[in-house]
């Protein structure tokens, strides 16, 4: 995961009122404290830092996990992810506690990475937003079906990537360039404008948007 960031948990949505009295929809994320589990720099100069979040009871982790955490001198944490960025190893040290105010500030742009809500097996209308078929003139029972999926005699096959019913949700989603409306350091909470993937109490990764490319997206 490229970029300096933190691990957190989605609390839910709320709203802020700016100086002009305009309501701003925000998502509240509890992003601390984080603990530095590992700091690496290989022979090719690539640097990374592994952070851990949400302290749990030791019995919730297995022995290899506990061994790594005890060696680093950090409490048992459930959620561990690695961040890669040039020079990041100089900013952190193993066992360090990192809070929201140490990384983020009001007005910054961030990318939020999470797991979308799982919706199980879904039809094409729900999964892809199809409009559906006609509901009159003898089309009984075909209102929500996909319809024909083949291609006559030639090429006589279903092309890869055809939009069809299937598993919907429960996949990694990245929402880019969200603005931090407010940092609440005493509670380790950040409020970002807009929505982020996942349900309440779902784990997310927040990283700094490190450069705007085409269409305003991060490179």
N, C-alpha and C positions, 0 to 999 in steps of 0.2 A: 504494500500500500504506500504509494508515493506521496510525500508531503508531511509536514509537521501537524500533529493533531492529538486528539484525546479519544478515549472510549467513554461511552455514556449509555444512559437508558432513557427512552422516550417516556415522559410523564403524561403528556396529553396536550390538548390545544387550549389556547386562551386568546386574549386580545389586549393590545396596548393602545393608548390614546396619545397621539403626538401633539406637538405644540399648536397645530392648527385645528385640533379637535377631531382629527380623522382616526377612525378605528383601524388598527393594523392587526390582521390575524397572525398569530405566532404559535409555534410549537415549543413547549418547554422541555428541555433536555437536562437531566442531571448528569454532569460529566466530571465527577470527581468525588473523592480524591482518586487519582491514578497512581500506580506504583511501578517503578522501573524494574522490570524483571531481568532484562539483559541488554547489553550494549555491545554491538559488533562492528568491526571494520576489517574487511578482508584484504588480501594482497593486491586486489585490483582497485582498491580505494572505495569500494561500495560500503556505505554506512547504514546501520539500521538500529532501531531501539524497539524492544518489546515492552509493551505496557500491559498492566493488569488492572481490572476494575471489578468492583463488588465483592466485598469480603464475605465469605461463607464459613460454615463449620468445616473442620478438617475432614470429617467423614463424608462430605460431599465430593471430595476429590480422591483420586487414586494415589498410590505411593510414588510413582514416578513424578507426577505433577507436584506433590508436596515436597519431594526432594529438591526439585528445581527452585521452588519458591523459598524454601528454607535456606538454601545456599545463597540466594540473593538477599536474604534478610527482609523479606516482605511477608505480610500476612497472607493466608490462603485466599486467593481470588479466583472467581469463576471464569471471567471473560478475559482472554489474553490475545492480543493481536500485535503485529509488527508494523512499524512505520519506517519507510526508507526515504532518506533525503540527504543531499550533500551537506556535510557539516553537522548533522543531527547528533552524532556521538559526542560532540564537544559541549552540547547543551545539557546533557543528562548524565547521571552516574547511577550505577546499580544500587538499588535500595532507596532511591530518592522518592519522595512523595510529591506529586505534581497536582496542582489545583487549576481551576478554570482560569483565574486571573493571571497565572503564569504563562499562558499560551494565547488566550483570546482577549479581544477588546471590542468595545462597542463600535459598530459600523463596519467591521470586517466582513469579507465574503468567505463562505466556507462551503465545502462539499460534504454532504451527509450520506453515508452508505449504510443501508439496512436491509433486512429481509422482509419482503412484502407479505401481506396477509395471505395465508393459504386458503384457497377456495375449493380444493378438491378437483374432481372431474367435472368439467363444465362444457356446455354446448357451444357451438360456434357463435351464436348471437351474444351470449354473455362474455365469452372469452375474447372475441375479436370485434364486437360491436356491430355485427351484421344487422341489417334492417328486417330480415325475415321475408318470407314469401307472401304471395297474395292470400287473402283470407276468404275469397269468394270464388265462384266459377269452377266448382268441382275440385278444389284443392284441399279437401278434408284430410286432416292429419299431417299436412306438410308445412304448416306455418313456420316452424322453427328449424326445419332441416336445412342442411347445407345444399343439397341438390347434386347435380352431376359433378364429378371430380376428375373424370378421365379426358382423353384427347383423341377421340375417333380411332381409326386404325393406326395412324401414325401420329405421334410416336407410341401411342398405345400404352402409356404409363402415367402414373401420378407423379408430377414433378416434386422434387424435394422442397420443403418449405411451404407446401400447400396449407392454407389456414383451415384447420379442421378441429372438431372437438378434442379435448385432451386435458391434461393437468394444467391448472390455472393458479398462478400465485406461488408463494413460498420460494421465491427466487431473489437473488441479490439485485438491489436497485440502488443506483446512485443519483441523487438530486443535486445538481450543481449550482454554484453561485447564489446561495441563500445568504441574505444579509442578517448579521447579528444585530437585533434591535436593542437588546439589553443583556448585560452580564451581571449576575447576582452573586458576587464572590463569597459572601458569608454562607450561602447555601449550595455553592458549586453548581449553579444552574445558569444555563444560557437560553435566551429566547430568540429563535430564528424566525424570520418572516416566511410564512407559507407552511406547507405540510412536508413531512418527512415519511419515508416508507416504514411500514410495520404497525403493529398494534401497541397499545399501552404496555409499558414495562418491557418492551422489546429492546434488545441491545443494538446500538448504532455506533458507527465510527465517524467522528467529525474531524475533517482535515482542512487546512487552509487552502483556499482556491489560489493556486500558485501561478497564475498567468491566464489571460483571456485570449482564446484563439478564435477561429471562425465561428460565427453565430453566437458569440459571447460565451462559449464553453471553455472550460479549463483544458490546457494542453496536457 
